[in-house]
Amino acid sequence: MRTPKLLRTQAFRIVGIYLAIFAVSTLALVGFVYWNTSLVLDRETDETIEAEITGLEEQYSTLGLPGVTDAIIGRSARREQGIYLLANSNRRVLAGNLDGWPQVSTTNGGFVEFRYERRIGNAAQLRSARGRIITLTQGFYLLVARDVEERRVLENVFKTALLWGAGLMIVLGLVGGLLVSHNFLKRLELINRTSRQIMGGDLSLRVPVTRAGDEFDDLSLHLNRMLDRIERLLHGMREVSDNVAHDLRSPLNRLRNRLELAAMRQPADSETARDFDAAVQETDRLIGTFNALLLIAEAEAGSVRETMHNLSLGDVIEGVGELYGPLAEEKQLRFVVKKAADAGFIRGNLNLVSQALANLVDNAIKYTPPGGTVVVSLENNPSGPALVVADNGPGIPAQDRARVTERFVRLESSRNSPGTGLGLSLVAAVARMHDAELSFDDNQPGLRATLSFKRVPEGTRPGKAAPAREVVSEPVH
Amino acid sequence: MRVLVVEDDLEAQRYLVKGLKEAGHVVDEAGEGETGLTLALSRPYDVAIVDRMLPKLDGLRLVGKMREERNNTPVLFLSALSDVDDRIKGLRAGGDDYLTKPYAFAELLARLDALVRRRDPGSVKTRVSVGDLELDLLSRTAKRNGSAIELQPREFRLLEYLMRHAGQIVTRTMLLENVWEYHFDPQTNVIDVHISRLRAKIDKGFEAPLLHTVRGAGYMIRAHA
């Protein structure tokens, strides 16, 4: 189970740690004060008891048993809080204000605590007392104690209050933590959402800045300033690439024109004319590479986004399939075009998506040996529609699959076949531009290239889904 | 035909003019937009070749002003910008075709031809024929020497485009753009395969072929060799 997002925030963690430290230190402080106070109060009681015992002992040694008995009877009548008891060796009460010898519960440094019954008016009340028992010569027992019921009640109230207080503090702290982290998350989410949109290619967006002027606004301002700079740089780069395009295209243009005009002047089928033709073809290849590079650069800058419309991948598959079908047949391949039941609407540039699919199909046809099969299909995955080109050719070794989309990368096995090494880079660039994902898998045997798009949100799709159909072209023999 | 060339790259302009003249056209040239506009408005041209980026008055505005003055000379834009956006902008501004630099001269000539012929009245034909090959545009059927030829819809469109431009060179790019409506460069020449299939259907078993390959340029359909 995953913890909810609110509890995983840094803000919540900070509040949690702070709360724990605060709770522990508060409890320690209150506990110390309580412990100290009760110690002082206990000592005061104990000292009074000690003093009275010393006094009674003196009475006993000078006046004997009758003297002590008188003193006890006198003190018992006088003092409300005091408890006095004189008993013989059989614990039979001789004098004092308790009916019987009490059940002593705890012993603590010569002091005992016990419960006794006291009558207030007609009602009897069980109360706590603390005192000391000493043995007089000739086996008499003397008990001097003080009523501590009120203090014990107070202690209990204090303990309960402390527990409730701690609980309340933790609950309030957690609620506070959640509120703070919710607030943090809200601000962060705003920044994150804008960042995602910007990463998606809309460089004109900026992170909203509130009027609070806090550290989030500082962060937003800094991000915005950084974005301004990136936008300026990209703009500059675009200008440079436009200029390079212009500057390189013109000389290439002149070169091609010159070669073409020179070729025209040669008698057809002469050796020079063939040389010129070859030179023109070389120039065309150069131009092709150059155009592909410019297109990739443009797709990566995300600037073609303005030309995106709702388009049906089903139509793309049909168009490209129809364009390449005869080529596949000529290569003695079985060529299957499968459309899904859904038309597979996406937002995109028809020309670029078609070119991407054409490049994948072109590769599949190029590398699959005669007698093989190339299947082009539109799949409807839960995440969105996907274009799939599967063949049973040699495939791409797993360790090379990530590398093939890099510019100018050509695998050893394909060095000798024609191509610029930019075909798959272009597909990857088109994929990035459309928020799509290009992946290569083992078709066992062969290659399975998938271009997975994101679904267009419901309600923005035009038209109705086309019925599923399958077009199979068999090789002509 | 009379051609106006507005191009600021003087070297390119020289070759363009030379090539056009060698192809038998009458050519006027301008090195910047304002002179280009004056020429375009003061003399009748069959077609104008205009560079997108020009000093003084850029290509888009030049054509915009021509159209404001109700000058309907067909315009072919030349541009070093190959964006999808840019070609659409060019066509919206009143251009009739768009060619990206560097271009093949044969491609340019073929497109100029197509632009000028397109303006011919009577293009709302219901039948087209070249030699003994006949195309019925309403019933979408083809016949050669009286016997019907089975054609797929795309093959029909391909043949129709070729026949509407009978006697003219049609380049592979023109076919890809006009028959398939794709504006990209397929890595392999897929068009050749489509042509050879079409050729098998219309020329097989006949003594005089109609569909010809023009070396280094493209294809042409015509009755006599």
Contacts between the chains, C-beta under 8 A, distances in Angstrom:
chain1	res1	chain2	res2	distance
A	242	B	81	6.9
A	245	B	80	5.4
A	245	B	81	6.8
A	245	B	82	7.5
A	246	B	53	6.7
A	246	B	80	4.2
A	246	B	81	7.7
A	249	B	80	4.1
A	249	B	100	7.9
A	249	B	101	4.3
A	249	B	102	5.6
A	250	B	9	5.0
A	250	B	11	7.9
A	250	B	12	6.1
A	250	B	80	6.5
A	250	B	101	6.6
A	252	B	101	7.5
A	252	B	102	4.3
A	253	B	9	7.8
A	253	B	12	5.7
A	253	B	101	4.5
A	253	B	102	3.7
A	253	B	103	6.9
A	254	B	9	7.6
A	254	B	11	5.2
A	254	B	12	5.5
A	254	B	15	6.3
A	255	B	102	7.6
A	256	B	102	5.0
A	256	B	103	7.7
A	256	B	104	6.7
A	256	B	105	7.6
A	257	B	12	7.0
A	257	B	15	4.3
A	257	B	16	7.1
A	257	B	19	6.6
A	257	B	102	8.0
A	257	B	105	5.6
A	258	B	15	6.3
A	260	B	19	7.6
A	260	B	104	6.7
A	260	B	105	4.6
A	260	B	106	7.1
A	260	B	216	7.9
A	261	B	15	6.4
A	261	B	18	6.7
A	261	B	19	5.6
A	261	B	22	7.3
A	261	B	105	7.0
A	263	B	216	7.4
A	264	B	22	7.1
A	268	B	215	7.5
A	277	B	216	6.2
A	280	B	104	7.7
A	280	B	216	7.2
A	283	B	102	7.5
A	284	B	104	7.6
A	287	B	102	5.4
A	288	B	185	6.2
A	291	B	82	6.1
A	291	B	100	7.8
A	291	B	185	6.8
A	294	B	82	6.6
A	295	B	82	7.4
A	298	B	83	6.6
A	304	B	83	7.3
A	304	B	84	6.3
A	304	B	85	7.2
A	306	B	85	6.7
A	307	B	84	5.2
A	307	B	85	5.8
A	307	B	88	7.4
A	319	B	180	7.1
A	319	B	182	7.6
A	322	B	154	6.0
A	323	B	180	6.0
A	323	B	182	7.4
A	323	B	186	7.2
A	323	B	190	5.6
A	323	B	194	8.0
A	324	B	190	6.0
A	326	B	190	7.4
A	326	B	193	4.4
A	326	B	194	5.6
A	326	B	197	5.5
A	327	B	188	6.4
A	327	B	190	5.1
A	327	B	193	4.8
A	330	B	193	5.4
A	349	B	84	6.4
A	351	B	84	5.8
A	351	B	182	6.6
A	351	B	183	5.3
A	351	B	184	6.0
A	352	B	84	7.3
A	352	B	184	7.9
A	354	B	182	6.0
A	354	B	184	7.1
A	355	B	182	7.6
A	355	B	184	4.2
A	358	B	182	7.9
A	358	B	184	7.2
A	358	B	186	5.6
A	358	B	187	7.8
A	359	B	187	6.6
A	362	B	186	6.7
A	362	B	187	4.8
A	362	B	188	5.5
A	365	B	188	7.4
A	366	B	188	7.0
A	418	B	187	7.9
A	419	B	187	6.4
A	420	B	187	7.8
A	423	B	187	6.0
